[in-house]
Amino acid sequence: MTTEDGPMSKTSQHSPAPDHRSVAARLGAETLARLNRTADAPGLWHLAGHGGLILGLGIWIAQGWVLWWALLPVQGIALCFLFTLEHEATHKTPFATPWLNEAAGHLSGLLILLPFTWFRYFHLAHHRHTNDPERDPELLSGAKPETWRAYLIHVSGLPYWWGMLGQILHNARDRDPAPYIPARARPRIRREARVMLALYALTGASLLISPLLFWVWLLPLLLGQPALRLYLLAEHGRCAFVANMLENTRTTYTNRAVRYLAWNMPYHIEHHSLPNVPFHRLPELNRLMAEDLRVTSEGYARFTRDYTGTLGDQSR
């Protein structure tokens, strides 16, 4: 299957067509070593901004200040996009200090019901088998929607919440782990799930005393999840089922606010081609790879319009 031509993607003409390995070879060892170098300061500054936004919005909502209700979905988007920090932490790249990566990953996962230890193995399997219908766990856990009904259900975020609650319960029981989970990781995954369930039980108990967490965390999460679902569809949706990262992944050009909330992950071809490059170096990698990018979109509104325009199209 080849990459689709048309408004959803831009396909560069190369002969012979490069793949992500040839791009890495062209960049050379010295450039790669520089790009792969991690640091604490960029990640800490970025985390301060992202976390400060969540805290500030939470205080505004909790105080009931003017138009507080209008900020609920904004708070939800800021919270849900902690996914991109957790995603980065699976690669151990946001920070140079290992414990910072682990702490950021676990805290983000707790807030968005995505167990970090389990997700690391899930996500690394996704990188090994990107867009392989038979081995990519992202596709095996739920194919990209191809009808309007499936699309609306997917974008609602409800399958995510139901699926992750089920996954946490499954992990806590330590039953039938997926093939990408090594035996040595099972005790940690089981312990992680049980700690998460205990903390969620305490959250539920706290609601009997005060509804604060409902208004600043739980309800915003539900309202913000559709934005994350739309964002994530662009990463591989309508991309080729091939091993070449330049064809099975999409880079989406967007505004600075989205890039900031998403920790530069809209540069997704770049990330999949060289996953050890930390988020703050992806814009530079984008410039170095610009001539090689084969599947791009000019914004998420454009991608969504093109994606929905082909829903139910059996000739696609």
Salt bridges, closest charged atoms under 4 A:
GLU4 OE2 - ARG316 NH1 3.62
GLU102 OE2 - ARG120 NH2 2.96
ASP132 OD2 - ARG135 NE 2.99
ASP136 OD1 - HIS126 ND1 3.03
GLU138 OE2 - HIS126 NE2 3.66
GLU146 OE1 - ARG238 NH1 2.96
GLU146 OE1 - ARG316 NH2 2.55
ASP174 OD1 - ARG186 NE 2.99
ASP174 OD2 - ARG190 NH1 2.86
GLU192 OE2 - HIS106 ND1 3.53
GLU235 OE1 - HIS268 NE2 3.38
GLU247 OE2 - ARG294 NE 3.60
GLU284 OE2 - ARG34 NH1 2.45
ASP292 OD2 - ARG26 NH2 2.25
GLU298 OE2 - LYS10 NZ 2.59
ASP306 OD2 - ARG302 NE 3.01
